[in-house]
């Protein structure tokens, strides 16, 4: 699934090692819908970005690439994890939006080259004789 919006909150990065000894990093971030159907009630989503092994650096360096107020396109899956309760009273569940890709939707205006449109060098006094 995809969600487009503005980053409004970024948590602290959590890191550790798996049982196999691989590094892992996890970060949560909040995104507020940038073009809501109802401007008074934009959708707000919390995404989890967990990476391990060769992809560890993407989550660990998240704050180097993304800042608050960046507009991003987030690709994610809904995830449900089951666990056994510590008191032995049965199973529990927790749900999260598991993000697997984040990309900025636009670059700053200075980064975009200016290209002249064809036909814009026409003099103001020339008639526009196109039929449309």
Secondary structure as GFF3:
##gff-version 3
##sequence-region A 1 132
A	DSSP	beta_strand	2	10	.	.	.	ID=ss1
A	DSSP	beta_strand	14	17	.	.	.	ID=ss2
A	DSSP	beta_strand	23	33	.	.	.	ID=ss3
A	DSSP	beta_strand	44	52	.	.	.	ID=ss4
A	DSSP	three_ten_helix	53	55	.	.	.	ID=ss5
A	DSSP	alpha_helix	56	60	.	.	.	ID=ss6
A	DSSP	alpha_helix	62	65	.	.	.	ID=ss7
A	DSSP	beta_strand	71	84	.	.	.	ID=ss8
A	DSSP	beta_strand	91	104	.	.	.	ID=ss9
A	DSSP	three_ten_helix	109	111	.	.	.	ID=ss10
###
